[in-house]
Amino acid sequence: MQNPRLAGRYAKSLIDLATEKGQLEAVYADMKYLQAVCKQSRDFVNLLKSPVIKADQKNSIITAVTTGKVSALTASFNNLLVKKGRESDLPEIAEAFIDQYNELKGIHKVLLTTAVPVSEELKKSIEQKVKSEKSFANIELETKTDESLIGGFVLEFNNNLVDASILRDLKDIKKQFLQNLYVQQLR
């Protein structure tokens, strides 16, 4: 992220305006859409950051990508970003908006990383367990697959990490073998 303070300010302004106009949920859906577009298309992000492409071309491309998919308020906001020369910050602003929205609504992001894909039943079970253990009203569970874990899971939320993976167990065992308590260490 190039300028997180700037992204936070633009996101806060958009949240305030959307709340005032009663369109917070619609703008949230728009920002999720823009975030997904930015994550899926590196070309789109490179276009936004390119100093070679003129502002009016960027504006027409953003409009073409978002027409019929975002509200009028979000479209106006995108136009404002282009007019101010801040279109390159759109991915960061969308991320900051979603974070601030989650904080406003009391939604906690939880990332579950497993070695194999997780069933819907297990996701719901983990959601309920995290909600009850941590007293969270709402959580947004995101799942990720990482085969290097071998088995088990890693759960991340609110700067906390619960690592119950086989990979971590193997690393702990390796560390124990490296520390031989029965051999005297000489200087």
ROGUBA-632130 format. One record per residue (C-alpha): residue in one letter; x, y, z. Coordinates in Angstrom, 3 decimals. Last residue first. Layout:
N
<pt><r>A</r><east>X</east><north>Y</north><up>Z</up></pt>
...
***
This chain:
187
<pt><r>R</r><east>32.274</east><north>-22.688</north><up>24.215</up></pt>
<pt><r>L</r><east>31.243</east><north>-26.235</north><up>24.952</up></pt>
<pt><r>Q</r><east>27.604</east><north>-27.349</north><up>25.058</up></pt>
<pt><r>Q</r><east>27.097</east><north>-30.464</north><up>27.131</up></pt>
<pt><r>V</r><east>25.155</east><north>-33.201</north><up>25.410</up></pt>
<pt><r>Y</r><east>22.087</east><north>-34.490</north><up>27.238</up></pt>
<pt><r>L</r><east>19.835</east><north>-31.518</north><up>26.543</up></pt>
<pt><r>N</r><east>20.073</east><north>-32.006</north><up>22.792</up></pt>
<pt><r>Q</r><east>18.493</east><north>-28.913</north><up>21.298</up></pt>
<pt><r>L</r><east>18.440</east><north>-29.645</north><up>17.555</up></pt>
<pt><r>F</r><east>16.043</east><north>-32.519</north><up>18.182</up></pt>
<pt><r>Q</r><east>13.641</east><north>-30.187</north><up>19.977</up></pt>
<pt><r>K</r><east>13.751</east><north>-27.694</north><up>17.090</up></pt>
<pt><r>K</r><east>12.948</east><north>-30.466</north><up>14.623</up></pt>
<pt><r>I</r><east>10.001</east><north>-31.538</north><up>16.788</up></pt>
<pt><r>D</r><east>8.685</east><north>-27.962</north><up>16.829</up></pt>
<pt><r>K</r><east>9.079</east><north>-27.698</north><up>13.046</up></pt>
<pt><r>L</r><east>7.180</east><north>-30.969</north><up>12.607</up></pt>
<pt><r>D</r><east>4.360</east><north>-29.710</north><up>14.847</up></pt>
<pt><r>R</r><east>4.228</east><north>-26.463</north><up>12.862</up></pt>
<pt><r>L</r><east>3.895</east><north>-28.371</north><up>9.583</up></pt>
<pt><r>I</r><east>1.216</east><north>-30.633</north><up>11.108</up></pt>
<pt><r>S</r><east>-0.941</east><north>-27.560</north><up>11.620</up></pt>
<pt><r>A</r><east>-2.663</east><north>-26.282</north><up>14.747</up></pt>
<pt><r>D</r><east>-1.508</east><north>-22.682</north><up>14.424</up></pt>
<pt><r>V</r><east>-3.869</east><north>-20.255</north><up>16.159</up></pt>
<pt><r>L</r><east>-2.787</east><north>-16.729</north><up>15.265</up></pt>
<pt><r>N</r><east>-4.115</east><north>-13.515</north><up>16.776</up></pt>
<pt><r>N</r><east>-3.827</east><north>-10.074</north><up>15.141</up></pt>
<pt><r>N</r><east>-7.627</east><north>-9.708</north><up>15.202</up></pt>
<pt><r>F</r><east>-8.161</east><north>-13.094</north><up>13.495</up></pt>
<pt><r>E</r><east>-5.965</east><north>-15.831</north><up>11.999</up></pt>
<pt><r>L</r><east>-6.692</east><north>-19.577</north><up>12.093</up></pt>
<pt><r>V</r><east>-4.131</east><north>-22.100</north><up>10.839</up></pt>
<pt><r>F</r><east>-5.289</east><north>-25.649</north><up>10.168</up></pt>
<pt><r>G</r><east>-4.522</east><north>-29.349</north><up>10.490</up></pt>
<pt><r>G</r><east>-2.736</east><north>-31.312</north><up>7.789</up></pt>
<pt><r>I</r><east>0.275</east><north>-31.156</north><up>5.432</up></pt>
<pt><r>L</r><east>0.564</east><north>-27.377</north><up>6.054</up></pt>
<pt><r>S</r><east>2.504</east><north>-27.163</north><up>2.759</up></pt>
<pt><r>E</r><east>-0.757</east><north>-27.844</north><up>0.903</up></pt>
<pt><r>D</r><east>-2.003</east><north>-24.297</north><up>1.519</up></pt>
<pt><r>T</r><east>-5.727</east><north>-23.755</north><up>0.912</up></pt>
<pt><r>K</r><east>-7.421</east><north>-20.500</north><up>1.895</up></pt>
<pt><r>T</r><east>-10.731</east><north>-19.809</north><up>3.567</up></pt>
<pt><r>E</r><east>-12.303</east><north>-16.471</north><up>4.449</up></pt>
<pt><r>L</r><east>-14.736</east><north>-16.295</north><up>7.341</up></pt>
<pt><r>E</r><east>-16.454</east><north>-12.951</north><up>7.892</up></pt>
<pt><r>I</r><east>-17.508</east><north>-12.793</north><up>11.518</up></pt>
<pt><r>N</r><east>-20.430</east><north>-11.224</north><up>13.317</up></pt>
<pt><r>A</r><east>-21.338</east><north>-11.034</north><up>17.001</up></pt>
<pt><r>F</r><east>-17.895</east><north>-12.037</north><up>18.254</up></pt>
<pt><r>S</r><east>-17.786</east><north>-13.387</north><up>21.800</up></pt>
<pt><r>K</r><east>-14.339</east><north>-14.990</north><up>21.280</up></pt>
<pt><r>E</r><east>-15.234</east><north>-18.593</north><up>22.136</up></pt>
<pt><r>S</r><east>-18.868</east><north>-18.426</north><up>20.943</up></pt>
<pt><r>K</r><east>-18.204</east><north>-16.680</north><up>17.630</up></pt>
<pt><r>V</r><east>-15.067</east><north>-18.747</north><up>16.959</up></pt>
<pt><r>K</r><east>-16.957</east><north>-22.011</north><up>17.568</up></pt>
<pt><r>Q</r><east>-19.950</east><north>-20.930</north><up>15.466</up></pt>
<pt><r>E</r><east>-17.726</east><north>-19.927</north><up>12.544</up></pt>
<pt><r>I</r><east>-15.745</east><north>-23.177</north><up>12.851</up></pt>
<pt><r>S</r><east>-18.954</east><north>-25.221</north><up>12.674</up></pt>
<pt><r>K</r><east>-20.211</east><north>-23.207</north><up>9.713</up></pt>
<pt><r>K</r><east>-16.941</east><north>-23.772</north><up>7.862</up></pt>
<pt><r>L</r><east>-17.032</east><north>-27.488</north><up>8.744</up></pt>
<pt><r>E</r><east>-20.518</east><north>-27.833</north><up>7.287</up></pt>
<pt><r>E</r><east>-19.498</east><north>-25.904</north><up>4.145</up></pt>
<pt><r>S</r><east>-16.670</east><north>-28.381</north><up>3.493</up></pt>
<pt><r>V</r><east>-13.021</east><north>-27.296</north><up>3.687</up></pt>
<pt><r>P</r><east>-10.507</east><north>-27.565</north><up>0.845</up></pt>
<pt><r>V</r><east>-7.282</east><north>-29.377</north><up>1.793</up></pt>
<pt><r>A</r><east>-4.144</east><north>-28.228</north><up>3.636</up></pt>
<pt><r>T</r><east>-6.058</east><north>-25.612</north><up>5.610</up></pt>
<pt><r>T</r><east>-5.915</east><north>-21.843</north><up>6.106</up></pt>
<pt><r>L</r><east>-8.811</east><north>-20.151</north><up>7.910</up></pt>
<pt><r>L</r><east>-8.813</east><north>-16.349</north><up>7.849</up></pt>
<pt><r>V</r><east>-11.211</east><north>-14.568</north><up>10.207</up></pt>
<pt><r>K</r><east>-12.307</east><north>-10.992</north><up>9.603</up></pt>
<pt><r>H</r><east>-14.371</east><north>-9.534</north><up>12.451</up></pt>
<pt><r>I</r><east>-17.611</east><north>-7.682</north><up>11.689</up></pt>
<pt><r>G</r><east>-18.608</east><north>-5.049</north><up>14.246</up></pt>
<pt><r>K</r><east>-20.609</east><north>-2.997</north><up>11.711</up></pt>
<pt><r>L</r><east>-18.353</east><north>0.071</north><up>11.896</up></pt>
<pt><r>E</r><east>-15.193</east><north>-2.056</north><up>12.037</up></pt>
<pt><r>N</r><east>-16.324</east><north>-4.067</north><up>9.020</up></pt>
<pt><r>Y</r><east>-17.125</east><north>-0.847</north><up>7.138</up></pt>
<pt><r>Q</r><east>-13.711</east><north>0.572</north><up>8.043</up></pt>
<pt><r>D</r><east>-11.958</east><north>-2.538</north><up>6.716</up></pt>
<pt><r>I</r><east>-14.086</east><north>-2.566</north><up>3.550</up></pt>
<pt><r>F</r><east>-13.382</east><north>1.118</north><up>2.913</up></pt>
<pt><r>A</r><east>-9.643</east><north>0.645</north><up>3.527</up></pt>
<pt><r>E</r><east>-9.517</east><north>-2.190</north><up>0.970</up></pt>
<pt><r>A</r><east>-11.478</east><north>-0.146</north><up>-1.597</up></pt>
<pt><r>I</r><east>-9.177</east><north>2.838</north><up>-0.955</up></pt>
<pt><r>E</r><east>-6.094</east><north>0.646</north><up>-1.419</up></pt>
<pt><r>P</r><east>-7.359</east><north>-0.696</north><up>-4.765</up></pt>
<pt><r>L</r><east>-8.403</east><north>2.838</north><up>-5.885</up></pt>
<pt><r>D</r><east>-5.053</east><north>4.488</north><up>-5.064</up></pt>
<pt><r>S</r><east>-3.969</east><north>4.717</north><up>-8.713</up></pt>
<pt><r>E</r><east>-7.170</east><north>6.659</north><up>-9.396</up></pt>
<pt><r>R</r><east>-5.865</east><north>9.495</north><up>-7.220</up></pt>
<pt><r>G</r><east>-5.348</east><north>12.140</north><up>-9.919</up></pt>
<pt><r>K</r><east>-7.970</east><north>14.452</north><up>-8.400</up></pt>
<pt><r>K</r><east>-10.249</east><north>14.145</north><up>-11.467</up></pt>
<pt><r>V</r><east>-9.693</east><north>10.378</north><up>-11.541</up></pt>
<pt><r>L</r><east>-10.638</east><north>10.037</north><up>-7.875</up></pt>
<pt><r>L</r><east>-13.673</east><north>12.284</north><up>-8.387</up></pt>
<pt><r>N</r><east>-14.865</east><north>10.126</north><up>-11.290</up></pt>
<pt><r>N</r><east>-14.543</east><north>7.034</north><up>-9.067</up></pt>
<pt><r>F</r><east>-16.612</east><north>8.785</north><up>-6.386</up></pt>
<pt><r>S</r><east>-19.268</east><north>9.663</north><up>-8.948</up></pt>
<pt><r>A</r><east>-19.417</east><north>5.999</north><up>-10.026</up></pt>
<pt><r>T</r><east>-19.662</east><north>4.964</north><up>-6.372</up></pt>
<pt><r>L</r><east>-22.590</east><north>7.332</north><up>-5.812</up></pt>
<pt><r>A</r><east>-24.295</east><north>6.223</north><up>-9.038</up></pt>
<pt><r>S</r><east>-24.237</east><north>2.617</north><up>-7.831</up></pt>
<pt><r>V</r><east>-21.908</east><north>-0.042</north><up>-9.213</up></pt>
<pt><r>K</r><east>-22.356</east><north>-2.948</north><up>-11.640</up></pt>
<pt><r>G</r><east>-24.335</east><north>-1.338</north><up>-14.441</up></pt>
<pt><r>T</r><east>-21.262</east><north>0.458</north><up>-15.734</up></pt>
<pt><r>T</r><east>-18.210</east><north>-0.565</north><up>-13.657</up></pt>
<pt><r>V</r><east>-15.717</east><north>-1.790</north><up>-16.264</up></pt>
<pt><r>A</r><east>-16.793</east><north>0.726</north><up>-18.914</up></pt>
<pt><r>T</r><east>-16.725</east><north>3.587</north><up>-16.388</up></pt>
<pt><r>I</r><east>-13.233</east><north>2.604</north><up>-15.239</up></pt>
<pt><r>I</r><east>-12.147</east><north>2.507</north><up>-18.903</up></pt>
<pt><r>S</r><east>-13.734</east><north>5.908</north><up>-19.634</up></pt>
<pt><r>N</r><east>-12.073</east><north>7.446</north><up>-16.578</up></pt>
<pt><r>K</r><east>-8.686</east><north>5.978</north><up>-17.446</up></pt>
<pt><r>Q</r><east>-8.982</east><north>7.409</north><up>-20.966</up></pt>
<pt><r>D</r><east>-9.955</east><north>10.818</north><up>-19.538</up></pt>
<pt><r>A</r><east>-6.997</east><north>10.694</north><up>-17.140</up></pt>
<pt><r>K</r><east>-4.419</east><north>10.030</north><up>-19.851</up></pt>
<pt><r>I</r><east>-2.473</east><north>6.764</north><up>-19.984</up></pt>
<pt><r>V</r><east>1.305</east><north>7.205</north><up>-19.688</up></pt>
<pt><r>P</r><east>1.392</east><north>7.658</north><up>-15.901</up></pt>
<pt><r>S</r><east>0.167</east><north>4.076</north><up>-15.428</up></pt>
<pt><r>K</r><east>-1.164</east><north>3.301</north><up>-11.946</up></pt>
<pt><r>L</r><east>-4.785</east><north>2.746</north><up>-12.963</up></pt>
<pt><r>L</r><east>-3.707</east><north>0.753</north><up>-16.030</up></pt>
<pt><r>N</r><east>-1.448</east><north>-1.405</north><up>-13.873</up></pt>
<pt><r>V</r><east>-4.417</east><north>-2.129</north><up>-11.589</up></pt>
<pt><r>F</r><east>-6.588</east><north>-3.114</north><up>-14.578</up></pt>
<pt><r>D</r><east>-3.793</east><north>-5.261</north><up>-16.034</up></pt>
<pt><r>R</r><east>-3.384</east><north>-7.065</north><up>-12.702</up></pt>
<pt><r>S</r><east>-6.959</east><north>-8.231</north><up>-13.057</up></pt>
<pt><r>Q</r><east>-8.352</east><north>-10.617</north><up>-10.457</up></pt>
<pt><r>K</r><east>-7.397</east><north>-8.707</north><up>-7.305</up></pt>
<pt><r>C</r><east>-8.407</east><north>-5.317</north><up>-8.736</up></pt>
<pt><r>V</r><east>-11.727</east><north>-6.681</north><up>-10.010</up></pt>
<pt><r>A</r><east>-12.407</east><north>-8.313</north><up>-6.622</up></pt>
<pt><r>Q</r><east>-11.666</east><north>-5.043</north><up>-4.808</up></pt>
<pt><r>L</r><east>-13.950</east><north>-3.172</north><up>-7.197</up></pt>
<pt><r>Y</r><east>-16.767</east><north>-5.660</north><up>-6.522</up></pt>
<pt><r>K</r><east>-16.251</east><north>-5.484</north><up>-2.749</up></pt>
<pt><r>M</r><east>-16.264</east><north>-1.683</north><up>-3.077</up></pt>
<pt><r>D</r><east>-19.566</east><north>-1.819</north><up>-4.957</up></pt>
<pt><r>A</r><east>-21.131</east><north>-4.126</north><up>-2.351</up></pt>
<pt><r>Y</r><east>-20.067</east><north>-1.660</north><up>0.360</up></pt>
<pt><r>V</r><east>-21.508</east><north>1.197</north><up>-1.725</up></pt>
<pt><r>A</r><east>-24.864</east><north>-0.603</north><up>-1.850</up></pt>
<pt><r>E</r><east>-24.811</east><north>-1.314</north><up>1.896</up></pt>
<pt><r>L</r><east>-23.953</east><north>2.302</north><up>2.756</up></pt>
<pt><r>Q</r><east>-26.609</east><north>3.838</north><up>0.516</up></pt>
<pt><r>G</r><east>-28.617</east><north>5.851</north><up>3.044</up></pt>
<pt><r>K</r><east>-27.435</east><north>9.201</north><up>1.605</up></pt>
<pt><r>E</r><east>-25.759</east><north>10.249</north><up>4.879</up></pt>
<pt><r>T</r><east>-24.333</east><north>6.762</north><up>5.357</up></pt>
<pt><r>A</r><east>-22.922</east><north>6.791</north><up>1.819</up></pt>
<pt><r>L</r><east>-21.374</east><north>10.224</north><up>2.402</up></pt>
<pt><r>D</r><east>-19.795</east><north>9.201</north><up>5.706</up></pt>
<pt><r>I</r><east>-18.520</east><north>5.920</north><up>4.269</up></pt>
<pt><r>L</r><east>-17.089</east><north>7.740</north><up>1.237</up></pt>
<pt><r>S</r><east>-15.313</east><north>10.264</north><up>3.442</up></pt>
<pt><r>K</r><east>-13.903</east><north>7.475</north><up>5.616</up></pt>
<pt><r>A</r><east>-12.642</east><north>5.621</north><up>2.530</up></pt>
<pt><r>Y</r><east>-10.966</east><north>8.769</north><up>1.176</up></pt>
<pt><r>R</r><east>-9.304</east><north>9.359</north><up>4.528</up></pt>
<pt><r>G</r><east>-8.206</east><north>5.749</north><up>4.937</up></pt>
<pt><r>A</r><east>-6.712</east><north>5.656</north><up>1.444</up></pt>
<pt><r>L</r><east>-4.735</east><north>8.818</north><up>2.222</up></pt>
<pt><r>R</r><east>-3.478</east><north>7.366</north><up>5.488</up></pt>
<pt><r>P</r><east>-2.571</east><north>4.067</north><up>3.787</up></pt>
<pt><r>N</r><east>-0.349</east><north>5.695</north><up>1.160</up></pt>
<pt><r>Q</r><east>1.520</east><north>3.278</north><up>-1.096</up></pt>
<pt><r>M</r><east>0.000</east><north>0.000</north><up>0.000</up></pt>
***
